[in-house]
Amino acid sequence: MFDIYLKEMGFDERENSVLNTLVQHGEQSAAELSEKAGVPRSTLYLLLKSLLERGVVVEISDDAGSHYR
């Protein structure tokens, strides 16, 4: 059901997968997110850039690296 709203808001299937994974599993690294969302990491970075620009994902950087929520 969440997918229907995301599609209506203009998100594609891969973006939906990333967003749903973040909602279900919370803050994650790119490696974790890639695995759980089923999106290759190289593609994930492009998706994250778009989602960050749209303001629906937040990047948290610290000594351990970047995490997304």
Phi and psi in radians as a Rosetta constraint file:
Dihedral C 1 N 2 CA 2 C 2 CIRCULARHARMONIC -1.026 0.35
Dihedral N 2 CA 2 C 2 N 3 CIRCULARHARMONIC -0.634 0.35
Dihedral C 2 N 3 CA 3 C 3 CIRCULARHARMONIC -1.056 0.35
Dihedral N 3 CA 3 C 3 N 4 CIRCULARHARMONIC -0.649 0.35
Dihedral C 3 N 4 CA 4 C 4 CIRCULARHARMONIC -1.095 0.35
Dihedral N 4 CA 4 C 4 N 5 CIRCULARHARMONIC -0.770 0.35
Dihedral C 4 N 5 CA 5 C 5 CIRCULARHARMONIC -1.149 0.35
Dihedral N 5 CA 5 C 5 N 6 CIRCULARHARMONIC -0.724 0.35
Dihedral C 5 N 6 CA 6 C 6 CIRCULARHARMONIC -1.117 0.35
Dihedral N 6 CA 6 C 6 N 7 CIRCULARHARMONIC -0.712 0.35
Dihedral C 6 N 7 CA 7 C 7 CIRCULARHARMONIC -1.105 0.35
Dihedral N 7 CA 7 C 7 N 8 CIRCULARHARMONIC -0.744 0.35
Dihedral C 7 N 8 CA 8 C 8 CIRCULARHARMONIC -1.099 0.35
Dihedral N 8 CA 8 C 8 N 9 CIRCULARHARMONIC -0.471 0.35
Dihedral C 8 N 9 CA 9 C 9 CIRCULARHARMONIC -1.526 0.35
Dihedral N 9 CA 9 C 9 N 10 CIRCULARHARMONIC 0.009 0.35
Dihedral C 9 N 10 CA 10 C 10 CIRCULARHARMONIC 1.714 0.35
Dihedral N 10 CA 10 C 10 N 11 CIRCULARHARMONIC 0.175 0.35
Dihedral C 10 N 11 CA 11 C 11 CIRCULARHARMONIC -1.497 0.35
Dihedral N 11 CA 11 C 11 N 12 CIRCULARHARMONIC 2.423 0.35
Dihedral C 11 N 12 CA 12 C 12 CIRCULARHARMONIC -1.479 0.35
Dihedral N 12 CA 12 C 12 N 13 CIRCULARHARMONIC 3.125 0.35
Dihedral C 12 N 13 CA 13 C 13 CIRCULARHARMONIC -1.060 0.35
Dihedral N 13 CA 13 C 13 N 14 CIRCULARHARMONIC -0.712 0.35
Dihedral C 13 N 14 CA 14 C 14 CIRCULARHARMONIC -1.208 0.35
Dihedral N 14 CA 14 C 14 N 15 CIRCULARHARMONIC -0.692 0.35
Dihedral C 14 N 15 CA 15 C 15 CIRCULARHARMONIC -1.118 0.35
Dihedral N 15 CA 15 C 15 N 16 CIRCULARHARMONIC -0.705 0.35
Dihedral C 15 N 16 CA 16 C 16 CIRCULARHARMONIC -1.016 0.35
Dihedral N 16 CA 16 C 16 N 17 CIRCULARHARMONIC -0.763 0.35
Dihedral C 16 N 17 CA 17 C 17 CIRCULARHARMONIC -1.080 0.35
Dihedral N 17 CA 17 C 17 N 18 CIRCULARHARMONIC -0.770 0.35
Dihedral C 17 N 18 CA 18 C 18 CIRCULARHARMONIC -1.119 0.35
Dihedral N 18 CA 18 C 18 N 19 CIRCULARHARMONIC -0.832 0.35
Dihedral C 18 N 19 CA 19 C 19 CIRCULARHARMONIC -1.116 0.35
Dihedral N 19 CA 19 C 19 N 20 CIRCULARHARMONIC -0.761 0.35
Dihedral C 19 N 20 CA 20 C 20 CIRCULARHARMONIC -1.076 0.35
Dihedral N 20 CA 20 C 20 N 21 CIRCULARHARMONIC -0.700 0.35
Dihedral C 20 N 21 CA 21 C 21 CIRCULARHARMONIC -1.114 0.35
Dihedral N 21 CA 21 C 21 N 22 CIRCULARHARMONIC -0.739 0.35
Dihedral C 21 N 22 CA 22 C 22 CIRCULARHARMONIC -1.145 0.35
Dihedral N 22 CA 22 C 22 N 23 CIRCULARHARMONIC -0.673 0.35
Dihedral C 22 N 23 CA 23 C 23 CIRCULARHARMONIC -1.152 0.35
Dihedral N 23 CA 23 C 23 N 24 CIRCULARHARMONIC -0.749 0.35
Dihedral C 23 N 24 CA 24 C 24 CIRCULARHARMONIC -1.293 0.35
Dihedral N 24 CA 24 C 24 N 25 CIRCULARHARMONIC -0.636 0.35
Dihedral C 24 N 25 CA 25 C 25 CIRCULARHARMONIC -1.985 0.35
Dihedral N 25 CA 25 C 25 N 26 CIRCULARHARMONIC -0.106 0.35
Dihedral C 25 N 26 CA 26 C 26 CIRCULARHARMONIC 1.334 0.35
Dihedral N 26 CA 26 C 26 N 27 CIRCULARHARMONIC -2.855 0.35
Dihedral C 26 N 27 CA 27 C 27 CIRCULARHARMONIC -1.002 0.35
Dihedral N 27 CA 27 C 27 N 28 CIRCULARHARMONIC 2.343 0.35
Dihedral C 27 N 28 CA 28 C 28 CIRCULARHARMONIC -2.580 0.35
Dihedral N 28 CA 28 C 28 N 29 CIRCULARHARMONIC 2.742 0.35
Dihedral C 28 N 29 CA 29 C 29 CIRCULARHARMONIC -1.347 0.35
Dihedral N 29 CA 29 C 29 N 30 CIRCULARHARMONIC 2.932 0.35
Dihedral C 29 N 30 CA 30 C 30 CIRCULARHARMONIC -1.088 0.35
Dihedral N 30 CA 30 C 30 N 31 CIRCULARHARMONIC -0.679 0.35
Dihedral C 30 N 31 CA 31 C 31 CIRCULARHARMONIC -1.097 0.35
Dihedral N 31 CA 31 C 31 N 32 CIRCULARHARMONIC -0.800 0.35
Dihedral C 31 N 32 CA 32 C 32 CIRCULARHARMONIC -1.113 0.35
Dihedral N 32 CA 32 C 32 N 33 CIRCULARHARMONIC -0.786 0.35
Dihedral C 32 N 33 CA 33 C 33 CIRCULARHARMONIC -1.119 0.35
Dihedral N 33 CA 33 C 33 N 34 CIRCULARHARMONIC -0.733 0.35
Dihedral C 33 N 34 CA 34 C 34 CIRCULARHARMONIC -1.025 0.35
Dihedral N 34 CA 34 C 34 N 35 CIRCULARHARMONIC -0.811 0.35
Dihedral C 34 N 35 CA 35 C 35 CIRCULARHARMONIC -1.149 0.35
Dihedral N 35 CA 35 C 35 N 36 CIRCULARHARMONIC -0.847 0.35
Dihedral C 35 N 36 CA 36 C 36 CIRCULARHARMONIC -1.236 0.35
Dihedral N 36 CA 36 C 36 N 37 CIRCULARHARMONIC -0.575 0.35
Dihedral C 36 N 37 CA 37 C 37 CIRCULARHARMONIC -1.492 0.35
Dihedral N 37 CA 37 C 37 N 38 CIRCULARHARMONIC -0.235 0.35
Dihedral C 37 N 38 CA 38 C 38 CIRCULARHARMONIC 1.253 0.35
Dihedral N 38 CA 38 C 38 N 39 CIRCULARHARMONIC 0.592 0.35
Dihedral C 38 N 39 CA 39 C 39 CIRCULARHARMONIC -2.111 0.35
Dihedral N 39 CA 39 C 39 N 40 CIRCULARHARMONIC 2.268 0.35
Dihedral C 39 N 40 CA 40 C 40 CIRCULARHARMONIC -0.978 0.35
Dihedral N 40 CA 40 C 40 N 41 CIRCULARHARMONIC 2.513 0.35
Dihedral C 40 N 41 CA 41 C 41 CIRCULARHARMONIC -1.051 0.35
Dihedral N 41 CA 41 C 41 N 42 CIRCULARHARMONIC -0.665 0.35
Dihedral C 41 N 42 CA 42 C 42 CIRCULARHARMONIC -1.079 0.35
Dihedral N 42 CA 42 C 42 N 43 CIRCULARHARMONIC -0.683 0.35
Dihedral C 42 N 43 CA 43 C 43 CIRCULARHARMONIC -1.253 0.35
Dihedral N 43 CA 43 C 43 N 44 CIRCULARHARMONIC -0.663 0.35
Dihedral C 43 N 44 CA 44 C 44 CIRCULARHARMONIC -0.997 0.35
Dihedral N 44 CA 44 C 44 N 45 CIRCULARHARMONIC -0.745 0.35
Dihedral C 44 N 45 CA 45 C 45 CIRCULARHARMONIC -1.084 0.35
Dihedral N 45 CA 45 C 45 N 46 CIRCULARHARMONIC -0.644 0.35
Dihedral C 45 N 46 CA 46 C 46 CIRCULARHARMONIC -1.164 0.35
Dihedral N 46 CA 46 C 46 N 47 CIRCULARHARMONIC -0.723 0.35
Dihedral C 46 N 47 CA 47 C 47 CIRCULARHARMONIC -1.139 0.35
Dihedral N 47 CA 47 C 47 N 48 CIRCULARHARMONIC -0.761 0.35
Dihedral C 47 N 48 CA 48 C 48 CIRCULARHARMONIC -1.087 0.35
Dihedral N 48 CA 48 C 48 N 49 CIRCULARHARMONIC -0.693 0.35
Dihedral C 48 N 49 CA 49 C 49 CIRCULARHARMONIC -1.027 0.35
Dihedral N 49 CA 49 C 49 N 50 CIRCULARHARMONIC -0.805 0.35
Dihedral C 49 N 50 CA 50 C 50 CIRCULARHARMONIC -1.115 0.35
Dihedral N 50 CA 50 C 50 N 51 CIRCULARHARMONIC -0.766 0.35
Dihedral C 50 N 51 CA 51 C 51 CIRCULARHARMONIC -1.193 0.35
Dihedral N 51 CA 51 C 51 N 52 CIRCULARHARMONIC -0.610 0.35
Dihedral C 51 N 52 CA 52 C 52 CIRCULARHARMONIC -1.146 0.35
Dihedral N 52 CA 52 C 52 N 53 CIRCULARHARMONIC -0.770 0.35
Dihedral C 52 N 53 CA 53 C 53 CIRCULARHARMONIC -1.098 0.35
Dihedral N 53 CA 53 C 53 N 54 CIRCULARHARMONIC -0.564 0.35
Dihedral C 53 N 54 CA 54 C 54 CIRCULARHARMONIC -1.442 0.35
Dihedral N 54 CA 54 C 54 N 55 CIRCULARHARMONIC -0.133 0.35
Dihedral C 54 N 55 CA 55 C 55 CIRCULARHARMONIC 1.379 0.35
Dihedral N 55 CA 55 C 55 N 56 CIRCULARHARMONIC 0.329 0.35
Dihedral C 55 N 56 CA 56 C 56 CIRCULARHARMONIC -1.787 0.35
Dihedral N 56 CA 56 C 56 N 57 CIRCULARHARMONIC -0.152 0.35
Dihedral C 56 N 57 CA 57 C 57 CIRCULARHARMONIC -2.263 0.35
Dihedral N 57 CA 57 C 57 N 58 CIRCULARHARMONIC 2.550 0.35
Dihedral C 57 N 58 CA 58 C 58 CIRCULARHARMONIC -2.062 0.35
Dihedral N 58 CA 58 C 58 N 59 CIRCULARHARMONIC 2.401 0.35
Dihedral C 58 N 59 CA 59 C 59 CIRCULARHARMONIC -1.783 0.35
Dihedral N 59 CA 59 C 59 N 60 CIRCULARHARMONIC 2.278 0.35
Dihedral C 59 N 60 CA 60 C 60 CIRCULARHARMONIC -2.031 0.35
Dihedral N 60 CA 60 C 60 N 61 CIRCULARHARMONIC 2.066 0.35
Dihedral C 60 N 61 CA 61 C 61 CIRCULARHARMONIC -1.944 0.35
Dihedral N 61 CA 61 C 61 N 62 CIRCULARHARMONIC 2.371 0.35
Dihedral C 61 N 62 CA 62 C 62 CIRCULARHARMONIC -2.596 0.35
Dihedral N 62 CA 62 C 62 N 63 CIRCULARHARMONIC -2.928 0.35
Dihedral C 62 N 63 CA 63 C 63 CIRCULARHARMONIC -1.069 0.35
Dihedral N 63 CA 63 C 63 N 64 CIRCULARHARMONIC -0.460 0.35
Dihedral C 63 N 64 CA 64 C 64 CIRCULARHARMONIC -1.447 0.35
Dihedral N 64 CA 64 C 64 N 65 CIRCULARHARMONIC -0.141 0.35
Dihedral C 64 N 65 CA 65 C 65 CIRCULARHARMONIC 2.043 0.35
Dihedral N 65 CA 65 C 65 N 66 CIRCULARHARMONIC -2.831 0.35
Dihedral C 65 N 66 CA 66 C 66 CIRCULARHARMONIC -1.721 0.35
Dihedral N 66 CA 66 C 66 N 67 CIRCULARHARMONIC 2.483 0.35
Dihedral C 66 N 67 CA 67 C 67 CIRCULARHARMONIC -2.268 0.35
Dihedral N 67 CA 67 C 67 N 68 CIRCULARHARMONIC 2.734 0.35
Dihedral C 67 N 68 CA 68 C 68 CIRCULARHARMONIC -2.205 0.35
Dihedral N 68 CA 68 C 68 N 69 CIRCULARHARMONIC 2.514 0.35
